[in-house]
């Protein structure tokens, strides 16, 4: 999908080429799942966070680990469990008997790429410990704010909410994620490829042995973000994004529509996608391409609609089909 040859600007083209290489490196460990890989790249460009949802065993964690191995960024992982405490994520004050003073011990959130594994298997109190970090890029402990490293990205995985032992993420927490990406079961051919790799000795716990190498760093990311910021957005596209999001608030199938933050997220994601595909301006198709991952977690179905088999994706798809598209 991304073509680094379509951009003539040197630094911009080099940054796009580096991000294209991310996809190649990740494919050494993960078969298929191209939409999820693309979504992770878009989130990096938008300074956003990503929630990956899928049944156990579809390579959600491996996907994020492969992304981390392809980037020259500091990475930490937190396994969210029912007994995890907020301080286990953010850090805490620890008493030093020698100095008779309390010193701050940073938690794993102080990193560039945080893998929050199975985030919905811990209670809401601990889930909410990430709210300030995701929105303000800082952590406040004992009244003192402490800035997080830049760049900072939370890539969280979760199992579907109907699975045993899961806690639904609060709406405020969900709204902090730029994109919610679904990781489906692989196709028959992809599953054959997965088993073939394992039969040939692939070890998902040793990505270096699989040939995954860092191919992009902070300077590539900053160059890419600067290029995305110059991608033109016409007033017609802005109005189109607003109309799509306002339509969710008027849908009879929803009790909760998309907030202005959601509209901003959709526009940012569409802008990044336009740049990745080699254009310096956004078109309606860019908005449509990112509408589902940018909006599906920001709406809430009415119980009666849910009982009838209506899904958030189907409501958003219907809205996209009815909202007039600018020329």
C-alpha positions as CSV (number, residue, x, y, z in Angstrom):
1,X,0.0,0.0,0.0
2,X,2.7,2.5,0.9
3,X,5.0,3.5,-2.0
4,X,8.2,5.4,-1.0
5,X,8.9,6.2,-4.6
6,X,5.9,8.6,-5.0
7,X,7.5,11.4,-2.9
8,X,10.2,13.5,-4.3
9,X,11.2,15.3,-1.1
10,X,14.4,13.8,0.1
11,X,13.9,13.7,3.9
12,X,10.2,12.9,3.5
13,X,10.9,10.1,1.0
14,X,13.6,8.7,3.3
15,X,11.3,8.7,6.3
16,X,8.6,7.0,4.3
17,X,11.0,4.4,3.1
18,X,12.1,3.7,6.7
19,X,8.5,3.3,7.8
20,X,7.8,1.0,4.8
21,X,10.7,-1.1,6.0
22,X,8.9,-1.6,9.3
23,X,6.2,-3.5,7.5
24,X,8.9,-5.7,5.9
25,X,10.6,-6.5,9.2
26,X,7.3,-7.2,11.0
27,X,6.3,-9.6,8.2
28,X,9.3,-11.8,9.1
29,X,7.5,-12.6,12.4
30,X,3.8,-12.1,11.7
31,X,2.0,-13.6,8.7
32,X,-0.8,-11.4,7.3
33,X,-2.5,-8.9,9.6
34,X,-1.5,-6.1,7.2
35,X,-4.3,-3.7,8.4
36,X,-3.1,-4.0,12.0
37,X,0.5,-3.4,10.9
38,X,-0.6,-0.3,9.0
39,X,-2.6,0.9,11.9
40,X,0.4,0.7,14.2
41,X,2.4,2.8,11.7
42,X,-0.4,5.4,11.5
43,X,-0.5,5.6,15.3
44,X,3.3,6.2,15.4
45,X,2.9,9.1,12.9
46,X,0.0,10.6,14.9
47,X,1.5,10.3,18.3
48,X,-1.4,8.1,19.2
49,X,-2.1,4.9,21.0
50,X,-3.4,1.6,19.7
51,X,-5.8,-1.0,21.1
52,X,-5.6,-4.4,19.4
53,X,-8.5,-6.8,20.0
54,X,-8.7,-10.4,19.1
55,X,-9.1,-13.9,20.4
56,X,-6.2,-15.5,22.2
57,X,-3.5,-16.9,19.8
58,X,-3.8,-14.6,16.8
59,X,-0.3,-12.9,17.4
60,X,-1.4,-9.7,19.0
61,X,1.5,-9.6,21.4
62,X,3.9,-10.9,18.7
63,X,2.8,-8.1,16.4
64,X,3.7,-5.4,19.0
65,X,6.9,-7.1,19.9
66,X,7.9,-7.3,16.2
67,X,7.2,-3.6,15.9
68,X,9.3,-2.9,18.9
69,X,12.2,-5.0,17.5
70,X,12.0,-3.0,14.2
71,X,12.4,0.3,16.0
72,X,15.4,1.8,17.7
73,X,13.3,2.8,20.7
74,X,13.2,1.7,24.4
75,X,10.5,-0.8,24.9
76,X,8.9,-2.3,28.0
77,X,6.1,-4.8,28.6
78,X,3.5,-5.0,31.4
79,X,1.4,-8.2,31.7
80,X,-1.9,-6.9,33.1
81,X,-3.3,-9.3,35.7
82,X,-6.2,-9.0,38.3
83,X,-3.7,-8.3,41.1
84,X,-1.7,-5.6,39.3
85,X,-1.6,-2.3,41.1
86,X,-1.4,1.2,39.6
87,X,2.0,1.8,41.1
88,X,3.3,-1.3,39.3
89,X,2.7,0.6,36.1
90,X,3.5,4.2,37.0
91,X,6.1,3.8,39.7
92,X,6.1,4.8,43.3
93,X,8.1,6.5,46.1
94,X,10.4,4.1,47.9
95,X,12.0,4.8,51.3
96,X,15.8,4.7,51.4
97,X,16.9,3.9,54.9
98,X,20.5,5.1,54.3
99,X,19.4,8.6,53.2
100,X,16.2,8.6,55.3
101,X,14.4,10.0,52.3
102,X,11.8,8.8,49.8
103,X,13.0,8.5,46.2
104,X,10.9,7.9,43.1
105,X,11.3,4.6,41.4
106,X,10.0,4.8,37.8
107,X,7.6,2.2,36.6
108,X,7.6,0.5,33.2
109,X,5.5,3.3,31.7
110,X,8.7,5.4,31.5
111,X,9.6,4.1,28.0
112,X,9.1,4.9,24.4
113,X,6.9,1.9,23.5
114,X,4.8,0.3,26.2
115,X,3.2,-3.0,25.5
116,X,0.2,-3.3,27.8
117,X,-0.6,-7.0,27.4
118,X,-4.2,-8.1,28.0
119,X,-5.1,-4.8,29.4
120,X,-8.7,-5.8,30.1
121,X,-7.7,-8.6,32.5
122,X,-7.0,-6.0,35.3
123,X,-9.6,-4.0,37.2
124,X,-10.6,-0.5,36.0
125,X,-8.6,1.1,38.8
126,X,-5.3,-0.2,37.4
127,X,-6.5,0.4,33.8
128,X,-7.1,4.0,34.6
129,X,-3.5,4.4,35.8
130,X,-2.6,5.0,32.2
131,X,-5.1,7.8,31.6
132,X,-2.7,10.7,32.5
133,X,0.2,9.0,30.7
134,X,-1.7,8.6,27.5
135,X,-3.2,12.0,27.4
136,X,-0.7,14.3,29.2
137,X,2.5,12.3,28.5
138,X,3.4,12.5,32.1
139,X,2.8,10.7,35.4
140,X,2.0,12.4,38.7
141,X,3.1,10.7,41.9
142,X,2.8,12.4,45.3
143,X,1.8,15.7,43.6
144,X,4.9,15.9,41.4
145,X,4.4,15.5,37.6
146,X,7.1,13.6,35.8
147,X,7.3,13.8,32.0
148,X,7.5,10.6,29.9
149,X,10.1,10.0,27.2
150,X,9.4,11.2,23.6
151,X,8.2,9.4,21.5
152,X,5.7,7.6,23.7
153,X,3.2,5.0,22.5
154,X,0.9,2.6,24.3
155,X,0.1,-0.5,22.3
156,X,-2.5,-2.5,24.3
157,X,-3.9,-5.9,23.6
158,X,-7.2,-7.2,24.8
159,X,-9.4,-10.2,24.5
160,X,-13.0,-9.8,23.4
161,X,-15.1,-8.6,26.4
162,X,-17.3,-11.8,26.3
163,X,-14.3,-13.9,27.4
164,X,-14.1,-15.0,31.0
165,X,-11.9,-12.9,33.3
166,X,-12.1,-9.7,31.4
167,X,-13.1,-6.2,32.6
168,X,-14.6,-3.7,30.1
169,X,-12.4,-0.7,29.6
170,X,-14.0,2.6,30.8
171,X,-15.3,4.9,28.1
172,X,-12.7,7.6,29.1
173,X,-9.9,5.0,28.7
174,X,-11.1,3.8,25.3
175,X,-11.3,7.4,24.1
176,X,-7.6,7.8,24.7
177,X,-6.8,5.3,22.0
178,X,-6.3,6.7,18.6
179,X,-7.3,3.4,16.9
180,X,-8.9,0.2,17.8
181,X,-7.6,-2.5,15.5
182,X,-9.3,-5.9,15.2
183,X,-6.9,-8.9,14.8
184,X,-8.9,-11.6,13.1
185,X,-8.2,-15.3,12.7
186,X,-5.9,-15.9,9.7
187,X,-7.0,-17.2,6.4
188,X,-6.4,-20.9,5.6
189,X,-3.3,-20.1,3.5
190,X,-1.9,-17.7,6.2
191,X,-2.4,-20.4,8.8
192,X,-0.6,-22.9,6.6
193,X,2.3,-20.4,6.3
194,X,2.3,-19.9,10.1
195,X,2.6,-23.7,10.7
196,X,5.2,-24.0,8.0
197,X,7.4,-21.4,9.7
198,X,7.1,-23.2,13.0
199,X,8.0,-26.5,11.4
200,X,11.1,-24.8,10.0
201,X,12.2,-23.7,13.4
202,X,10.7,-20.3,13.9
203,X,10.8,-19.2,17.6
204,X,8.4,-16.4,18.4
205,X,10.4,-15.7,21.6
206,X,13.6,-15.0,19.6
207,X,12.8,-12.4,17.0
208,X,16.5,-11.6,16.3
209,X,16.9,-15.2,15.2
210,X,14.0,-14.7,12.8
211,X,15.9,-11.8,11.2
212,X,13.9,-8.9,12.7
213,X,16.3,-5.9,12.9
214,X,15.8,-2.2,13.8
215,X,15.2,-0.3,10.6
216,X,13.9,3.1,11.9
217,X,14.7,5.4,14.8
218,X,13.5,8.6,16.4
219,X,15.0,10.8,13.7
220,X,13.0,8.9,11.0
221,X,9.9,9.2,13.1
222,X,10.3,13.0,13.6
223,X,10.9,13.5,9.9
224,X,7.8,11.6,9.0
225,X,5.7,13.4,11.5
226,X,6.9,16.8,10.1
227,X,5.9,15.6,6.6
228,X,2.5,14.5,7.8
229,X,1.9,17.9,9.5
230,X,2.3,19.5,6.0
231,X,-0.3,17.3,4.4
232,X,-3.0,19.6,3.2
233,X,-6.6,19.3,4.5
234,X,-9.3,21.2,2.6
235,X,-12.3,22.8,4.3
236,X,-14.5,20.3,2.5
237,X,-12.6,17.3,4.0
238,X,-12.8,18.9,7.5
239,X,-16.6,19.3,7.1
240,X,-16.9,15.8,5.9
241,X,-15.2,14.4,9.0
242,X,-17.4,16.5,11.2
243,X,-20.6,15.3,9.3
244,X,-19.6,11.7,9.7
245,X,-19.0,12.1,13.5
246,X,-22.1,14.1,14.1
247,X,-24.1,11.4,12.3
248,X,-23.1,8.9,14.9
249,X,-24.6,11.2,17.6
250,X,-27.9,11.1,15.8
251,X,-28.0,7.4,15.0
252,X,-31.0,5.6,16.6
253,X,-28.8,2.5,17.1
254,X,-26.3,4.3,19.4
255,X,-26.6,5.7,22.9
256,X,-23.1,7.3,22.6
257,X,-21.7,9.0,19.5
258,X,-18.3,10.2,18.6
259,X,-16.9,13.2,20.6
260,X,-14.9,16.0,19.1
261,X,-11.8,14.2,20.2
262,X,-12.8,11.3,18.0
263,X,-13.3,13.6,15.1
264,X,-9.8,15.0,15.6
265,X,-8.4,11.5,15.8
266,X,-10.1,10.5,12.5
267,X,-8.7,13.6,10.7
268,X,-5.2,12.9,12.1
269,X,-5.3,9.3,11.1
270,X,-6.6,10.1,7.6
271,X,-3.8,12.7,7.2
272,X,-1.1,10.1,8.1
273,X,-2.7,7.6,5.8
274,X,-2.7,10.1,2.9
275,X,1.0,10.7,3.4
276,X,1.8,7.0,3.6
277,X,0.1,6.5,0.3
278,X,2.3,9.2,-1.3
279,X,0.0,12.2,-1.4
280,X,0.4,15.6,0.2
281,X,-3.4,16.2,0.5
282,X,-6.3,14.2,2.1
283,X,-9.1,12.8,0.0
284,X,-12.5,11.4,1.2
285,X,-11.2,7.8,0.7
286,X,-8.5,8.4,3.3
287,X,-11.3,9.3,5.8
288,X,-13.3,6.2,4.9
289,X,-10.2,4.0,5.1
290,X,-9.6,5.0,8.8
291,X,-13.2,5.6,9.9
292,X,-13.7,2.1,11.4
293,X,-10.5,1.8,13.5
294,X,-10.7,5.5,14.6
295,X,-14.4,5.4,15.6
296,X,-15.5,1.9,16.5
297,X,-14.4,2.1,20.1
298,X,-15.9,5.6,20.6
299,X,-19.6,4.6,20.1
300,X,-21.9,2.7,22.3
301,X,-24.7,0.5,21.0
302,X,-28.2,0.6,22.4
303,X,-29.0,-2.8,24.1
304,X,-31.9,-3.5,21.7
305,X,-29.7,-2.9,18.7
306,X,-27.0,-5.2,20.1
307,X,-29.6,-7.9,20.6
308,X,-30.6,-7.6,17.0
309,X,-27.0,-8.3,15.9
310,X,-26.1,-4.7,15.1
311,X,-22.4,-3.9,15.5
312,X,-20.5,-0.6,15.8
313,X,-18.8,-1.4,12.5
314,X,-22.1,-1.9,10.7
315,X,-23.5,1.4,12.1
316,X,-20.4,3.3,11.0
317,X,-20.4,1.7,7.6
318,X,-24.0,2.6,7.1
319,X,-23.2,6.2,8.1
320,X,-20.3,6.4,5.6
321,X,-22.7,5.2,2.9
322,X,-25.3,8.0,3.6
323,X,-23.2,11.0,4.5
324,X,-22.6,13.1,1.3
325,X,-19.0,12.8,0.0
326,X,-17.4,16.1,-1.1
327,X,-16.1,16.2,-4.6
